[in-house]
């Protein structure tokens, strides 16, 4: 049940991050000419897509330039941190609840298997 909580929070943090980024992009696009506007759609395959990391940083800087008193870039950063924290918690929960039976050796490295001399 805990993994559902962590995964649900991770998903909602990603949704909140996308909503904040879309609002930031819409505000920046109001100050840019039509040919220089950024696309804020999820499935946009364009060089001006805000989903690419370089363009995301550019939009962040433009938003800070046009709206220096706005709190939205900090909310965007907070949602990134929230996503990362809950992703790490999902991975930790998954590893701590994995089933390993006694007597079963779980080999995670082929190099370790080759150097140990055990037959598979």
N, C-alpha and C positions, 0 to 999 in steps of 0.2 A: 504494500500500500504506500510505503514511503517513496518508492520510485515514481509512482504516479504523481505524487505531490511535487517532487523535484522536476519531473518532466513537464508537468502542467505549468509550473512557475517559469521554467525556462522558455516554454512556448509563449506564454503571456508577456514575458519580458521582450522576446523577439518581436511580438506584435506591437507592443508599446514603442519599441525602438524604431520600427518601420513607420508608425504613425507620426512620431516626433520628427523623423527625418523628412517625411513627406511635407509636413507643415513648414519646416525650415526651408525646404526647397521651393515651396509655393511662395513664401515670403521673399526669397532671394529673386525668384523669377519675375516678380513684380517690378524690380529695379533693373532688369536686364533687357536688352533688345531681343526680339523674337528669335533671331538666328543664334543667339548665345545662351538661350535658356536650357536648363537641365531637365531631364526626364526623370520623373519620380515613380514610375511604374515598376512593379516587381519583375516582370518578364520583359523588360526593355533591353533590346540588343542594339544599343547605339553607343557611339563614342562619347555622347553627352549624358550617359546614364549616371545617375547619382549613386547607384549601387557599387560602382567601382571605387576602391579605396582612395585613389588619387582624387577623383571628382568629389568624393565625400569630404575630404580635407579642404578642397577648394570651396565647396559650398559652406562648410563650417567657417572658413576665414571670411568669405563674403558676407555671411550672416552677421558675424562679429563686427564687420566694417559698417554695414547698413543699420544694424540694430545693436549698438554697444551695450545697452541696458537690458537686453533680453536674457531670460533665464533658459531658453530652449536648448542652446548648445550644452549646458550643464546637465539638463535632464537627459539629453541624448547620451552624454558620457556616462551618466548614472545607469541608464538602461543597458549599456554595453557591459559595465561592471557587473550588474545583476545577472546578465546572461552568462558571463564567464563563471561567476561564482556558482550558479546553479548547474551549469554544465559539469564543473568539477565535482559538485556534490552527486550528480547522477553517476558519473564514472566511479566515484568512491563507493557509492551505495551498491553499484553493480559488482564491483570487485569484492566488497566485504560480504556479499550474499551469494557468491558463486559457490557451487557445490563441488567439493573435492573429497572423494571417498578415501578412507585409509588404505594404504597399500598401492594407490595409484600415483604414479609420478607424472606430473604435468611438466613437460619440457617446453619452454618458451623460446629457446634459441637452438637453431640447428647446429651452431658451432659447439654449444655445450653438449649436445647429444653426441657429436662426433668425437669430442675430446674425452668424454667420460668412459668410453669403451663398452657401453651397454648395447646389447642387441635389441632391435625393435621388432 
